[in-house]
Amino acid sequence: MAEEIRQNDVASSSKSRSFWSSLRWIPTSTDHIIAAEKRLLSIIRTGYVQERVNIGSGPPGSKVRWFRSSSDEPRFINTVTFDSKPDSPTLVMVHGYAASQGFFFRNFDALASRFRIIAVDQLGWGGSSRPDFTCKSTEETEAWFIDSFEEWRKAKNLSNFILLGHSFGGYVAAKYALKHPEHVQHLILVGPAGFTSESDAKTDFIAKFRATWKGAVLNHLWESNFTPQKIVRGLGPWGPNMVRKYTSARFGTHSTGQKLFEEESSLLTDYVYHTLAAKASGELCLKYIFAFGAFARMPLLHSAPEWKVPTTFIYGYEDWMDYEGAQKARAQMKVPCEIIRVPQAGHFVFIDNPSGFHSAVFHACRRFLTPDPDNESLPEGLSSA
């Protein structure tokens, strides 16, 4: 009888929380994010462990905590580690802007067959801690991500790993490898941001557009740090429907590759909503890292001669990120570098064409996976640039 009462109390409490949550203007929380992540990862066959890795309250020796935060409480990086075969090389995966590690849900099974996969939510994103973001410069903003990732690496006692970053995550991965090359065996940059600057000849269109009244308004919003997530939050209980329209269009109706199945679309929509609608934190990096038009304020191209880690770039054929920036960087690098293009895929190449993306990653890491990497040819369907 007591057990029955306890179960009824739990059920009643759960219904009560659900009721009050539904009345919130923004119906989300960190618990919602982790729960949505678990639902999304439930379609994956490979076993995994989810943990919140303590990175402390700030970089050692720093007086600013996780940059100017008013709290000295410890912060955490949400981390998912997948089961793997003994002695598999470690592949750490870093998501892009307005995303989280769950975006790689179509890739975990295939990649875990040959790697020890560890996926993280960057500080201020997904299920990780979301400190107040009060960085005041590009340098400080870069340090927010690079130093928090380094503290995570120390806490996990990792070294000699392959580092993969997508879009803005590619920018962070590259900056991390420039600062800590001793820990990175190979760098994989998937449609990376940050290889072009406002001085690039192709920015004339942006300059002309900025001179119009529409451009002036959008530029003002950009410099005011108005992010897409603010729109989702502003819509309150209508936010989930807006996100649903986006995911069903981008990965369904207007997909450049393999469309999401109905269950995948539903689970991803739920996950994306909760990660976007939660407290603003890491997203506020935008204006400090990029100028209007997504041009890097401190372009990676300028650091190409300092590159110390062998690198592979992966782009979808329809990626709006320009692979020519990677070609210019490669010309200045003193380390091995290759550029692979994947057909039937856009910026989210790992969702649009999972099998093509997996082939590209396996090829990029051939010296860790095969006994005779020099005789491995580029997989059929892929092309080099």
Salt bridges, closest charged atoms under 4 A:
GLU3 OE1 - ARG6 NH2 2.68
GLU51 OE2 - LYS156 NZ 2.49
GLU73 OE2 - ARG75 NH1 3.98
ASP109 OD2 - ARG45 NH1 3.89
ASP132 OD1 - LYS279 NZ 2.70
GLU140 OE2 - ARG68 NH2 3.10
GLU142 OE2 - LYS175 NZ 3.30
ASP147 OD1 - LYS179 NZ 3.05
GLU150 OE1 - ARG153 NE 2.87
GLU151 OE2 - LYS154 NZ 3.29
GLU182 OE2 - HIS180 ND1 3.82
GLU182 OE2 - HIS183 NE2 3.30
GLU198 OE2 - ARG210 NH2 2.92
ASP200 OD2 - LYS328 NZ 3.64
GLU223 OE2 - ARG297 NH2 3.04
GLU264 OE1 - ARG106 NH2 2.78
ASP270 OD2 - ARG39 NH2 2.55
ASP270 OD1 - HIS274 NE2 3.31
GLU283 OE1 - ARG233 NH2 2.50
ASP319 OD1 - HIS347 ND1 2.83
ASP322 OD2 - LYS202 NZ 3.02
GLU324 OE1 - LYS202 NZ 2.85
GLU338 OE2 - ARG366 NH1 3.17
ASP352 OD2 - ARG250 NH2 2.93
